[in-house]
Amino acid sequence: MRRLSTFGLVLALAGCQADDPEGAENFALPTNLREVSGLAVAGPDRVFAHDDEFAIVHEFDTKTGRIVRSFALGKPTIEGDFEGIATDRTGRIYLVTSDGLIYAFDPGEHRQRVAYSAHDSGIGPRCELEGLSRAPDDDHLLLLCKRLRVGEETPRLEIYRWKLGTEHADLTPWLAIPLARFLDSDQRARFAPSGLEWDEARRKLFVVSGRSHLLVEIDETGEVVSIRSLDPRRHRQAEGIAILPGCKLALADEGSDTAKARLAIYPCP
């Protein structure tokens, strides 16, 4: 049964903060973010988050553990397979679907329905998209491929670049790394990228794979510099990633019928 939109939520405590053995802060996310699918920085201690079915953005305050506002696109709310969120340097927000449709809009007030524009990146026929992030250059965003629809004979990590406000991204990958270059055969079999984040301060890119519980760090030359394992007991399936000011790594894990979605904040790796 399809879940109903929960746009008209009451601002409420999302979950209790707890200290992680490794120094992280952990939050249980509310029911309307059970299938959390993306994160983006909203402020020094705040993130924007969304689920994978409705164009609703929730702003979560990591200091108070509360959702402070939620706003939606469309009336009725637009539905789709939403797989990533990002902001540009002006604060404008972008949502991307798995087939490459990008929605652009300004942040709204709580319970507001905001105006938006829609753009077809043109990447959908090439791959299933699973993440969105700022890029090293201010006028572009990065699009992360989860599963290639063409050229699957050479499994690789593939990322495209889209210029803000345009139709169709550059169809030449911004980054294409054969998985065999940095993963062993067992890791390659389970690798399914689920989120990415460009860390402007350190000029590095982070890619998370929720299914294989891996965090991959890539420098600005495109070289993989580290691969870290995520404890599956703490990270059931990481779907969202953001780097907050002060070098704090935020990871969001989707929930299930028996477990709440979680948000964890770590010191940067």
C-alpha positions in Angstrom: 0.0 0.0 0.0 1.4 3.4 -0.9 2.0 5.8 2.0 0.1 9.0 2.0 1.8 12.4 1.9 2.5 13.7 5.4 3.1 17.3 4.4 0.8 18.7 7.1 2.9 17.4 10.0 3.2 19.1 13.4 6.6 20.4 14.3 7.7 17.8 16.8 10.6 16.3 18.6 12.1 13.9 16.0 14.1 11.7 18.4 16.4 11.6 21.3 20.0 12.5 20.9 22.5 10.0 22.2 26.3 9.7 22.2 27.8 7.1 20.0 30.8 5.1 21.2 32.8 6.7 18.5 31.8 10.2 19.4 28.8 10.6 17.1 25.5 12.2 17.8 22.5 10.0 16.8 18.9 10.9 16.2 15.8 8.9 15.5 13.9 10.5 12.6 10.1 10.8 12.5 7.8 8.5 10.6 7.5 10.9 7.6 11.3 10.4 7.0 11.3 6.6 7.5 12.5 6.2 3.9 14.9 9.2 4.1 16.7 9.4 0.7 18.9 12.5 0.8 20.6 15.2 2.9 21.9 18.7 2.1 23.3 21.4 4.4 20.7 23.9 5.5 22.9 25.8 8.1 25.7 25.3 10.6 23.8 22.7 12.5 20.9 22.0 10.2 20.2 19.7 7.3 17.5 19.4 4.6 16.1 15.9 4.2 13.5 14.2 2.0 12.0 10.8 1.5 11.8 8.9 -1.8 8.1 9.3 -2.7 7.1 13.0 -2.2 8.6 16.3 -3.1 8.6 17.5 0.6 11.6 19.0 2.2 12.1 18.9 6.0 14.7 21.0 7.8 16.1 19.2 10.8 18.0 21.0 13.6 20.8 18.8 15.1 21.0 21.0 18.1 17.4 20.5 19.2 16.6 17.2 17.5 13.6 18.8 15.9 12.1 19.4 12.5 11.8 23.1 12.3 9.9 23.4 9.0 8.6 21.4 6.1 7.5 22.6 2.7 6.3 21.0 -0.5 6.2 21.3 -4.2 2.9 21.2 -6.0 -0.7 20.9 -5.0 -1.3 18.0 -4.7 2.3 17.3 -3.7 4.4 16.0 -6.6 5.2 12.3 -6.3 8.2 10.6 -7.8 11.2 8.5 -7.0 13.3 11.2 -5.3 16.9 10.2 -4.8 19.0 13.3 -3.9 18.9 16.9 -2.7 21.5 19.7 -2.9 21.7 23.5 -2.5 23.7 26.0 -4.5 25.7 28.9 -3.2 22.6 31.2 -3.2 20.6 28.8 -1.0 18.3 27.5 -3.8 17.4 23.9 -3.4 17.3 21.0 -6.0 15.7 17.6 -5.9 16.5 14.9 -8.4 14.6 11.8 -9.3 16.0 8.4 -10.3 15.3 9.1 -13.9 17.2 12.4 -14.0 14.4 15.0 -13.5 15.6 17.9 -11.4 13.3 20.3 -9.5 14.7 23.7 -8.5 13.1 25.9 -5.9 13.7 28.4 -3.1 13.2 27.3 0.6 9.7 27.9 1.9 8.1 28.6 5.2 6.6 25.8 7.3 3.7 24.1 5.4 4.1 26.3 2.4 3.8 25.1 -1.1 6.6 26.6 -3.1 7.0 27.5 -6.8 9.5 25.4 -8.8 11.0 24.8 -12.2 11.7 21.3 -13.6 14.7 20.3 -15.8 15.4 17.1 -17.6 19.1 16.3 -17.1 19.0 13.7 -19.9 21.0 11.3 -17.8 18.1 9.0 -17.0 18.5 6.8 -20.1 22.2 6.2 -19.3 21.9 5.3 -15.6 19.6 5.2 -12.6 20.5 8.3 -10.5 20.9 8.0 -6.7 22.5 11.3 -5.5 23.0 15.0 -6.0 25.6 17.3 -4.6 27.3 20.7 -5.2 30.2 20.6 -7.6 33.7 22.1 -7.4 32.5 24.9 -9.7 29.7 27.1 -8.4 27.4 26.9 -11.4 27.1 23.1 -11.5 25.7 20.1 -9.5 27.0 16.6 -9.5 24.7 13.6 -10.4 25.6 10.2 -9.0 24.8 7.0 -10.9 23.7 4.0 -8.9 23.2 1.5 -11.8 24.4 1.9 -15.4 21.8 1.2 -18.1 24.4 1.3 -20.8 28.0 0.0 -20.7 27.4 -2.3 -17.8 30.1 -4.7 -19.1 32.6 -2.5 -17.3 31.2 -1.8 -13.8 32.3 1.6 -12.7 31.6 4.6 -10.4 30.1 7.2 -12.7 29.2 10.8 -11.9 27.9 13.5 -14.3 27.8 17.3 -14.1 24.7 19.5 -14.7 24.8 23.2 -15.2 22.3 25.1 -13.1 19.1 26.0 -14.9 19.8 24.2 -18.1 18.3 21.2 -19.9 20.5 18.2 -20.3 23.7 17.5 -18.4 27.1 17.0 -20.0 26.8 13.4 -21.3 30.5 12.9 -20.9 31.0 11.7 -17.3 32.7 14.1 -15.0 34.2 11.1 -13.2 34.3 7.5 -14.3 36.3 5.0 -12.3 36.3 1.3 -12.9 35.2 -0.5 -9.7 38.1 -2.9 -10.1 40.5 -0.1 -9.5 39.5 0.4 -5.9 37.3 -2.5 -4.8 37.9 -6.2 -4.5 35.5 -8.7 -6.2 33.3 -9.2 -3.1 33.0 -5.4 -2.6 32.2 -4.9 -6.3 29.3 -7.4 -6.2 27.6 -5.3 -3.5 28.6 -1.8 -4.3 25.6 0.4 -5.0 26.2 4.1 -4.5 23.5 5.8 -2.6 24.7 9.3 -1.9 27.6 11.8 -2.6 28.8 15.1 -1.1 31.5 17.5 -2.3 33.5 18.8 0.6 34.5 22.3 -0.6 36.8 23.1 2.4 39.0 20.1 1.8 38.4 19.7 -1.9 37.3 16.1 -1.6 34.3 14.0 -2.7 32.6 11.4 -0.5 30.5 8.6 -1.9 28.5 6.3 0.4 27.2 2.9 -0.6 24.4 1.9 1.8 24.1 -1.7 0.6 27.8 -2.5 1.0 28.3 -0.2 4.0 31.2 1.7 2.5 32.3 5.3 2.5 34.7 6.2 -0.4 36.8 9.3 -0.4 38.0 10.8 -3.7 40.4 13.7 -4.2 39.9 16.5 -6.7 42.1 14.7 -9.3 39.7 11.7 -9.3 41.9 9.4 -7.2 40.3 7.2 -4.5 42.3 8.1 -1.4 40.4 6.0 1.2 37.7 3.5 1.7 36.0 3.1 5.1 33.6 0.5 6.3 30.4 1.6 8.1 29.3 -0.6 11.0 26.0 -2.2 9.8 24.8 -2.3 13.3 24.8 1.5 13.3 24.2 2.1 9.6 21.4 -0.2 8.3 21.4 1.4 4.9 23.0 4.9 4.5 21.1 6.8 1.9 22.0 10.5 2.6 25.3 12.3 3.3 26.2 15.9 4.0 29.3 17.7 5.3 28.2 20.4 7.8 30.3 23.5 8.6 33.0 22.7 11.2 33.8 19.5 9.4 30.9 17.3 10.6 29.8 14.3 8.6 26.1 13.6 8.5 24.8 10.2 7.5 21.1 9.3 7.2 19.9 5.7 7.2 16.5 4.7 6.1 14.2 2.8 8.5 12.0 -0.2 8.2 8.7 -1.6 9.5 10.5 -2.3 12.8 13.2 0.4 13.0 13.2 4.1 12.8 15.3 6.0 10.3 18.4 7.5 11.9 20.6 10.5 11.5 24.2 10.3 12.7 26.7 13.2 13.0 30.4 12.3 13.1 33.6 14.4 13.2 34.9 14.4 9.6 37.0 11.3 8.7 
